[in-house]
């Protein structure tokens, strides 16, 4: 990172160019990742889990779910550009760790996110989460500049430029600064983003139903069932209540996938469910079928949108009545909840 307009030379690590920066800007009013309501910019496809070193996957997903403008593939592409996934990297000017924070900037953004008793830029979890917080703060700043007519251009480009050159430079020049280093930094990260996006379901779906099954799993792979359909003691209301779906365990930020082709009929907040998406699948064997996807940290579809099997409809979260990150998946048949297990071909 660099906020002095190219005054720090880029350095090469394993073939990847990582820009560095000297922290001379005072950051105030940190929002913790609220970056406005602008629709997601290019680079909003789902993360390909296999593209990220497995020990960093959970952190990349979490950092990529903090705001809509900076997704997990963007976080991953930045890390490659900054350090080539080297957690112990130190640049010639003292930038440290996976995300190449300078010590002064780290004091503002670093936290003990991994819970090991210290906040260190050399701890991957701490570094990646600080990167996400900083990115989302910058997205909020450049969005404000755009709303006030002080800058123009794609929000992602401006955010990446601010990460490299500082938000003051973006404001000064009304867009991506004319620094060779900064322009190269933005171009490099944007060129890396597709490497980290899923090719199977890049936000638009297009997948096929598994052979012999009526629905595909709403999460990639084989996620664990943490609570099946049926009567249970509700974990937050503490009353015996019908659990109207299946809970799947997954890290916050994991892409939530449409289980079958259909039309989005609801995408928003509902008490208890938090961020919820409902998809109508029309009539199957004479019965009206709807699936729902609940407690999401972010919604990636809108009402009226046509989706295919595997379309990313949102990201796993813990909104509403929830005790931790998971997906609560439901199937409605003629307006009544039924056990999703037979539809998914599990259990």
Number of C-alpha atoms within 10 A of each C-alpha: 29 27 24 20 19 21 14 17 15 22 16 15 17 10 10 17 18 25 26 32 27 22 19 12 13 8 13 7 6 15 12 16 21 16 22 15 11 12 11 16 15 16 21 22 26 30 32 21 20 11 14 19 12 11 10 14 20 19 25 31 28 24 28 32 26 24 24 23 26 29 30 32 30 30 26 31 23 26 25 25 25 31 27 21 23 19 19 14 20 18 22 12 13 15 27 25 26 28 33 30 29 22 16 14 18 21 13 14 21 22 19 17 19 16 10 10 9 13 20 21 30 20 18 23 27 25 31 28 26 25 27 29 24 25 29 29 24 27 30 24 22 31 26 15 19 19 11 10 11 16 21 20 13 15 25 23 23 29 29 27 31 29 27 26 30 26 26 16 20 26 21 12 13 18 24 25 23 13 16 10 23 27 18 15 26 22 14 18 22 20 11 18 23 19 16 22 26 17 14 14 22 19 24 20 20 15 17 14 18 13 8 8 13 14 22 22 25 27 22 16 8 9 14 10 17 13 14 18 20 13 11 14 12 14 12 10 10 9 10 11 13 13 19 20 25 20 20 21 18 23 19 26 28 30 32 28 26 30 30 25 23 21 19 23 16 18 21 17 17 15 10 15 20 21 24 26 28 23 27 20 18 13 12 10 6 9 13 15 20 24 24 24 29 32 29 31 24 24 23 20 20 15 14 13 12 16 25 21 23 28 28 26 30 28 31 31 28 22 23 18 15 19 10 14 20 26 31 29 25 22 23 20 16 13 11 11 18 17 19 21 17 12 15 18 14 10 8
